[in-house]
Amino acid sequence: MTVVTRDAVTPAAFGVPETESQRSTKTPAMAAVDLVEEFPRKTKEPVRALQPLTDRGSREGARAMTMDAEFYSRVAERFGGYFSDARSTDVFADGRPDAVFDELVTALGAPHARLLDVGCADGRSLLRISRAYGAVIGIDLSPSMLECAERFRAESGLEHVTFELCDAARTGLPDGYVAVVTSRRGPLIAHEFERVLRPGGAVVYMGIGEQDARELKETFGRGQNFDSWNSRPLSEGIAQELSDAGLVVTRNQTFHFEEFYHSAGDLDTFLQQVPIVDNYDPAADKEAFDRYVAAVTVDQGVRLSRHWFIVQAQKPAAVEPSPS
Ligand SMILES: C[S@@+](CC[C@H](N)C(=O)[O-])C[C@H]1O[C@@H](n2cnc3c(N)ncnc32)[C@H](O)[C@@H]1O
């Protein structure tokens, strides 16, 4: 079992990815110090303007600027990136999904391999694993998240990583261009992923399961994938989409874990930074919020039960014609 305390710093830091065993030998305080050193908080600075959208579907990209991307842009503008200032102690009975994801994607890397990450948000999760690849591109539909990503990239000095405003459905990349496509709680566009992958290449996708924060959503009467708890597991649907696109699913791993927020205020902060409960409003939702906190507060804190999954798939290698 892994226990990690999030103490007003982001869990995502670039550099050498941590393995599960390394993570579990660190005290929470040590982990927090690492992160603070790697991501010193800075006063807001003007951010280099992003290149305009490339001809890879600029109009489509703009049109596809969904409510989703608008939500993430608001988060980036208000909080300076995609991370939570909320303090919690997280207990991972099935392993820590982000650490497992990092290990899988790092193991697929090679000095000349190209990695495409879709829905990269503020880019820190991508920067953390990027050293395993020769060239890395992160795409997202939120300009504000990408401004944060470019700032973190510049701080990291990682010159082989680029960020672009681009729709995952229309990357415009050549066929067979990348060795690996990743999406960490980002979009899944199976046919586009299959197209840009080279034969033998892999997709690694991390998603949110149907049981995620169920008790919270039931209390609020709404939320991401509301009322899908008794339907087909969402990971199966993702695996099916990848397989329908011609990929071979090699992994479907489930992670149930618990987050214990140190106070009701920490949970409130967290809910403002994520889309778990759509349009969460501390004033309008106060009654439901208080009811939830009263029902789930235990000695360790205010409990939030999470359910994530990782699905991995491979594009079949090209078959050499047999000599006649
Ligand atoms: C949950 S966040 C991803 C977090 C990030 N992968 C990480 O590990 O920290 C989802 C991101 O996907 C982006 N997104 C949603 N639809 C997209 C699309 N069609 N193309 C590219 N990015 C998209 C959103 O703007 C948002 O930044």
Ligand as a Chemical Component Dictionary entry (heavy atoms), coordinates in Angstrom:
data_LIG
# 
_chem_comp.id                   LIG 
_chem_comp.type                 NON-POLYMER 
_chem_comp.pdbx_formal_charge   0 
_chem_comp.three_letter_code    LIG 
# 
loop_
_chem_comp_atom.comp_id 
_chem_comp_atom.atom_id 
_chem_comp_atom.alt_atom_id 
_chem_comp_atom.type_symbol 
_chem_comp_atom.charge 
_chem_comp_atom.model_Cartn_x 
_chem_comp_atom.model_Cartn_y 
_chem_comp_atom.model_Cartn_z 
_chem_comp_atom.pdbx_ordinal 
LIG C1  C1  C 0  -7.854  16.157 -16.994 1  
LIG S1  S1  S 1  -6.994  17.257 -18.041 2  
LIG C2  C2  C 0  -5.540  16.365 -18.436 3  
LIG C3  C3  C 0  -4.463  16.406 -17.412 4  
LIG C4  C4  C 0  -3.085  16.075 -17.909 5  
LIG N1  N1  N 0  -3.061  15.029 -18.934 6  
LIG C5  C5  C 0  -2.226  15.674 -16.733 7  
LIG O1  O1  O 0  -1.811  14.536 -16.669 8  
LIG O2  O2  O -1 -1.952  16.499 -15.872 9  
LIG C6  C6  C 0  -7.820  17.087 -19.643 10 
LIG C7  C7  C 0  -7.204  18.010 -20.700 11 
LIG O3  O3  O 0  -7.668  17.564 -21.990 12 
LIG C8  C8  C 0  -7.848  18.711 -22.803 13 
LIG N2  N2  N 0  -8.708  18.335 -23.943 14 
LIG C9  C9  C 0  -10.024 18.019 -23.919 15 
LIG N3  N3  N 0  -10.452 17.697 -25.165 16 
LIG C10 C10 C 0  -9.369  17.796 -25.990 17 
LIG C11 C11 C 0  -9.161  17.574 -27.386 18 
LIG N4  N4  N 0  -10.162 17.177 -28.184 19 
LIG N5  N5  N 0  -7.925  17.769 -27.894 20 
LIG C12 C12 C 0  -6.897  18.158 -27.094 21 
LIG N6  N6  N 0  -7.042  18.382 -25.763 22 
LIG C13 C13 C 0  -8.251  18.205 -25.215 23 
LIG C14 C14 C 0  -8.443  19.736 -21.841 24 
LIG O4  O4  O 0  -8.281  21.059 -22.322 25 
LIG C15 C15 C 0  -7.638  19.467 -20.568 26 
LIG O5  O5  O 0  -6.508  20.287 -20.463 27 
# 
loop_
_chem_comp_bond.comp_id 
_chem_comp_bond.atom_id_1 
_chem_comp_bond.atom_id_2 
_chem_comp_bond.value_order 
_chem_comp_bond.pdbx_ordinal 
LIG C1  S1  SING 1  
LIG S1  C2  SING 2  
LIG S1  C6  SING 3  
LIG C2  C3  SING 4  
LIG C3  C4  SING 5  
LIG C4  N1  SING 6  
LIG C4  C5  SING 7  
LIG C5  O1  DOUB 8  
LIG C5  O2  SING 9  
LIG C6  C7  SING 10 
LIG C7  O3  SING 11 
LIG C7  C15 SING 12 
LIG O3  C8  SING 13 
LIG C8  N2  SING 14 
LIG C8  C14 SING 15 
LIG N2  C9  SING 16 
LIG N2  C13 SING 17 
LIG C9  N3  DOUB 18 
LIG N3  C10 SING 19 
LIG C10 C11 SING 20 
LIG C10 C13 DOUB 21 
LIG C11 N4  SING 22 
LIG C11 N5  DOUB 23 
LIG N5  C12 SING 24 
LIG C12 N6  DOUB 25 
LIG N6  C13 SING 26 
LIG C14 O4  SING 27 
LIG C14 C15 SING 28 
LIG C15 O5  SING 29 
# 
